[in-house]
Amino acid sequence: MNFTDYLIYVKSQLNNLVKFRLIRIVLGNEACDLDSAISACVYAYFLHSTCQSKDEILHVPILNTQPSVFRLRNEIHWLLKENHSNMIFIDDIDLNYLYDKNKLEIILVDHHCLYSKFNKIVTQIIDHHPLKENSIALQDSSKIKIELVGSCCTLIAEEILTSNTNFQMTNEIAYLLTGPILFDTFNFSPSAGRTTEKDKQIYEQLLTYRTLPVDDSTLFKDLKQCASTTTGMSVQDLLQKDVKQVSGPNIRLVISSLPSEYTVEKLIGQLKTMKDIDEFLSNNDNADGVIMLSLETTNDETKRQLGFYIKKYEHMLPINEYIQRGEHNLNLRERGIPINQARIKLFEQRNVQASRKQILPLIENFAKDFAPQNSS
Ligand SMILES: [Mn+2]
């Protein structure tokens, strides 16, 4: 069964899940970025292809997002071509029902924990994010592969290429895995600092399966171009495209990575009132604020900006103080903003190697310990 037929087959089984003894889902992360989506689809396809009991076990790739957000992911649509219409989203499947019936197992790709009861039924993890303490319930360490490589697709490809199965790596699958590796490492750009030896090695191996000639510097440029397409996107779309949430007992924050080449400064310049951004926060579980990250890459130079908007002024000062601490090494330099709004801050982030992967754990620590000043 080829990749497309597999996706169509799985989708056709969604109303029929009870007939299987076990549903094993391969779940990408909530930001649903390129490597997360491709990792989920390709790994589920690999597991299905090599599964000895397909009548009993169904492997389902799941995108951990909503179709309304997925539509903003031009780069994933472009790479998947017509297959993008066969994606399955988290709300398409009743996880609680399957869980209660003891029919559910979860494999996490591009993240390593779930903040719910489902964390207990995780049976495998393949991820490239820094490990969060006490976040993994899975006991069998042979089922945990966490390495800080550039792209999760590097780890998925390694898993497949080193597996002792009869899985036939095809041009199509090698191509799908190559795209995110190029995209996440910025075409192996040294100044971006995302590439590891393993990314390069696995990439070289994948190339040997790529029977149809594609110029990979063009592939990279095309993906980047798609990712930076913002035509017709509203302020809310720009903020929603790539979000992760962080919550603590007293505060909930959203971290948005803006589409590439769209700076935080430009977004702030778009705000006439706080209505759009407030609406965005209410749509994201009534978050108390948003931290915005942006990345510009021009002529092999990488520039990052960090900004935030916080609803309540009493949250503002602690965040502002925390984020600028020297120990976090973000090397922030404050910039003026084109709007008179004391609850917005904008910085040049001169440590350009710190991406959301590094910033998110800092914000998680902040949220964990945050207590409002006026509470007694
Ligand atoms: Mn990733």
Residues whose N, C-alpha, C, O or C-beta is under 5 A from the ligand:
A	BS01	MN	D35 S36 D110 C152
